[in-house]
Amino acid sequence: MSEPTLFSRLVASVKSTRTRAVLSLGIVLGLTSVSTLAFWTDSSTMASGTIQTARLDLKLDGQDSQPASGKLAISAMVPGESVAATVAVQRAANTIAFTYSASAAVASGNELTEALRFKVFAGTAAAQAVNANGIRTQACTGTQVFGGADGAKLTTAATSLFTGRTALATPLALQSTDLTDNLCVQAILPGATDNGAQGRTASVNFTFNATQLS
């Protein structure tokens, strides 16, 4: 085998240098690819606090219900007489605003319930008056909201007296005291009532329903 010439030795030296350079570059790239960077982090938390619902509370004369109020009770009623009573419809203290409706139905039907007529007013009951013949009459003050000129007959089916009354819908903010909307209910036994109503009794159930504002 002949000895390498000067030219061949120079070529071999250049190749070896390039190889080392490439290998060195590969090492540098390899080190770069596995390195990591550290980032500072932080976190915070927040508690929601207490979530509490409101209350809607309609009362009648300060009570949740009055199954035996006796407000319109009258004995020995005769044709031509009338009786009236004030009902304080209330929005209880610290409760939300609402609109409300009312309906009424007689407990059972008979000749007296066929004869009786009813009116409802936004107002209060006036004092009872008695004429020289002992006929008792009692009217309501304020604006009439049900019954018309002669009053309306009630049946065993619920009759709407009014809907969407807004007297207790303001103010919107909770109030520290009760708010009151006075209504007056009047029962009338017309003068033309016939003999079939004698000795009869009647009872009427009034229902009030409140609805929150939306």
Sequence and secondary structure as in RCSB ss.txt:
>XXXX:A:sequence
MSEPTLFSRLVASVKSTRTRAVLSLGIVLGLTSVSTLAFWTDSSTMASGTIQTARLDLKLDGQDSQPASGKLAIS
AMVPGESVAATVAVQRAANTIAFTYSASAAVASGNELTEALRFKVFAGTAAAQAVNANGIRTQACTGTQVFGGAD
GAKLTTAATSLFTGRTALATPLALQSTDLTDNLCVQAILPGATDNGAQGRTASVNFTFNATQLS
>XXXX:A:secstr
     HHHHHHHHHHHHHHHHHHHHHHHHHHHHT                       EEETTBS  TT  TT  S
S  TT EEEEEEEEEE TT   EEEEEEEEESS  HHHHH EEEEEES B   EE TT  EE  B SEEEESTTT
 B   SS EEEEEEE TTS   S  SS EEEEEEEEEE  TT  GGGTT    EEEEEEEEE  
